């Protein structure tokens, strides 16, 4: 991950949050769930494509990410509209994901300069993210087993993940608020 600022990061995060809320709406059988999901997938497709084309240097890994995101978004659009050929998109998603994981994998999520410090709020938000992800996994598995509290657990997980995404979007941080390693100098 480069140190350059990524364009359209905030609109993409908002689109992902809307997608998750649309999926939550579909779980609860609320009206306009399919339309919300369709709009969110379309926005992700458009925003990520623009983000790719605005990028100055395009590496092979960037093309792999584009194929993965575009295939995923098109698969979502085709599934909402109940169109055929979703299997083709799922195969493209799988191939591009495996290629991405081999080339970049978990190193994508690491902080390259290792200067980012964890304060208590960051640790708590990351803990909430883990709890949200585990709630979604557990709720999905329990739903397959037709357990009583599967859907509420799934809904709590999705809500936590949406809150985590929106926290980053609407948080107002300034340069003065950053943690500077408790006053220690780093080489």
C-alpha positions in Angstrom: 0.0 0.0 0.0 1.5 3.3 -1.0 1.6 6.4 1.0 -0.3 8.4 -1.6 -3.8 9.5 -0.8 -6.4 7.3 -2.4 -9.1 9.1 -4.2 -12.8 8.5 -3.7 -12.1 6.6 -0.4 -14.9 8.3 1.5 -17.6 7.8 -1.2 -16.5 4.1 -1.6 -16.8 3.6 2.2 -20.3 5.2 2.2 -21.3 2.9 -0.7 -20.1 -0.1 1.2 -22.0 1.0 4.3 -25.2 1.5 2.2 -24.7 -2.0 0.7 -24.5 -3.5 4.2 -27.6 -1.6 5.3 -29.4 -2.9 2.1 -28.4 -6.4 3.0 -29.7 -5.9 6.6 -32.9 -4.5 5.0 -33.2 -7.7 2.9 -32.7 -9.9 6.0 -35.6 -8.1 7.7 -37.7 -8.0 4.5 -38.0 -4.2 4.6 -39.1 -2.4 1.5 -36.6 -1.1 -1.1 -33.9 -3.5 0.1 -33.2 -4.7 -3.5 -33.1 -1.2 -4.8 -30.7 -0.1 -2.1 -28.4 -3.0 -2.8 -28.5 -2.3 -6.6 -27.7 1.4 -6.1 -24.8 0.5 -3.7 -23.3 -2.1 -6.0 -23.6 0.3 -9.0 -21.9 3.1 -7.0 -19.1 0.8 -6.0 -18.6 -0.3 -9.6 -18.6 3.3 -10.9 -16.4 4.8 -8.1 -13.8 2.0 -8.1 -13.6 2.2 -11.9 -13.0 6.0 -11.8 -10.5 5.5 -9.0 -8.6 3.0 -11.1 -8.6 5.2 -14.3 -7.4 8.3 -12.3 -4.5 6.3 -10.9 -1.2 7.5 -12.5 0.8 4.3 -12.4 -1.1 1.1 -12.9 0.6 -2.1 -11.7 -0.5 -5.7 -12.4 -1.8 -5.9 -8.8 -4.0 -2.8 -9.5 -5.5 -4.6 -12.5 -6.2 -7.7 -10.4 -8.0 -5.5 -7.7 -10.0 -3.9 -10.5 -11.1 -7.3 -11.9 -12.0 -8.5 -8.4 -14.1 -5.4 -7.5 -15.8 -5.1 -10.9 -16.6 -8.8 -10.9 -18.0 -8.6 -7.4 -20.1 -5.6 -8.1 -21.4 -7.0 -11.4 -22.2 -10.3 -9.7 -24.2 -8.3 -7.1 -26.0 -6.3 -9.8 -26.8 -9.5 -11.8 -28.0 -11.3 -8.7 -30.3 -8.4 -7.7 -31.7 -8.2 -11.2 -32.0 -12.0 -11.4 -29.9 -12.2 -14.6 -27.9 -15.2 -15.7 -24.1 -15.7 -15.9 -23.4 -15.0 -12.2 -21.3 -18.1 -12.2 -18.8 -16.4 -14.6 -18.4 -13.4 -12.2 -18.0 -15.7 -9.2 -15.2 -17.6 -11.0 -13.5 -14.3 -11.9 -13.8 -13.2 -8.3 -12.2 -16.4 -7.1 -9.3 -16.2 -9.5 -8.6 -12.6 -8.9 -8.9 -13.0 -5.1 -6.4 -15.9 -5.1 -4.1 -13.9 -7.3 -4.4 -10.9 -5.0 -3.8 -13.0 -1.9 -0.7 -14.6 -3.4 0.7 -11.3 -4.6 -0.2 -9.0 -1.7 -2.3 -10.9 0.8 -2.3 -9.8 4.4 0.5 -7.3 3.8 -2.1 -5.0 2.4 -3.5 -4.4 5.9 -0.1 -3.7 7.6 1.1 -0.2 8.4 4.2 0.2 6.2 6.0 2.8 8.2 5.1 1.2 11.6 4.7 4.7 13.1 1.0 4.4 13.7 0.4 4.0 17.4 -2.7 2.3 19.0 -4.5 4.4 21.5 -7.3 3.0 23.6 -10.0 4.3 21.3 -8.4 2.6 18.3 -8.0 -0.7 20.2 -11.7 -0.5 21.2 -12.9 0.2 17.7 -10.8 -2.6 16.3 -12.2 -4.9 19.0 -15.7 -3.8 18.0 -14.8 -4.7 14.3 -13.7 -8.1 15.3 -16.9 -8.6 17.4 -18.9 -7.4 14.4 -17.2 -9.8 12.0 -17.6 -12.7 14.4 -21.2 -11.9 14.9 -21.8 -12.0 11.2 -20.1 -15.3 10.9 -21.9 -16.8 13.9 -25.2 -15.4 12.8 -24.8 -16.8 9.3 -23.9 -20.3 10.6 -26.7 -20.3 13.2 -29.1 -19.2 10.5 -28.2 -22.2 8.5 -29.0 -24.3 11.5 -32.3 -22.5 12.0 -31.4 -21.3 15.5 -33.7 -18.7 17.3 -31.3 -15.8 17.7 -29.4 -16.1 14.4 -31.0 -13.1 12.7 -30.6 -10.7 15.6 -26.9 -11.7 15.9 -26.4 -11.2 12.2 -28.1 -7.8 12.4 -25.9 -6.7 15.4 -22.8 -7.7 13.5 -23.8 -5.8 10.3 -24.7 -2.8 12.4 -21.3 -2.8 14.2 -19.5 -3.1 10.9 -21.5 -0.2 9.4 -20.8 1.9 12.5 -17.1 1.1 12.1 -17.0 2.2 8.5 -19.0 5.3 9.1 -16.8 6.2 12.1 -13.9 6.5 9.7 -15.9 8.5 7.2 -17.3 11.1 9.6 -14.5 11.2 12.1 -12.8 14.6 12.3 -9.2 14.2 13.1 -6.5 16.9 12.9 -2.8 16.6 12.8 -2.5 17.8 16.4 -4.6 14.9 17.7 -2.3 12.1 16.6 -0.4 10.1 19.2 3.3 10.9 19.0 4.6 7.8 20.9 4.2 9.3 24.4 6.8 11.9 23.6 9.5 9.5 22.5 11.6 10.1 19.5 11.5 7.5 16.8 14.4 7.0 14.4 
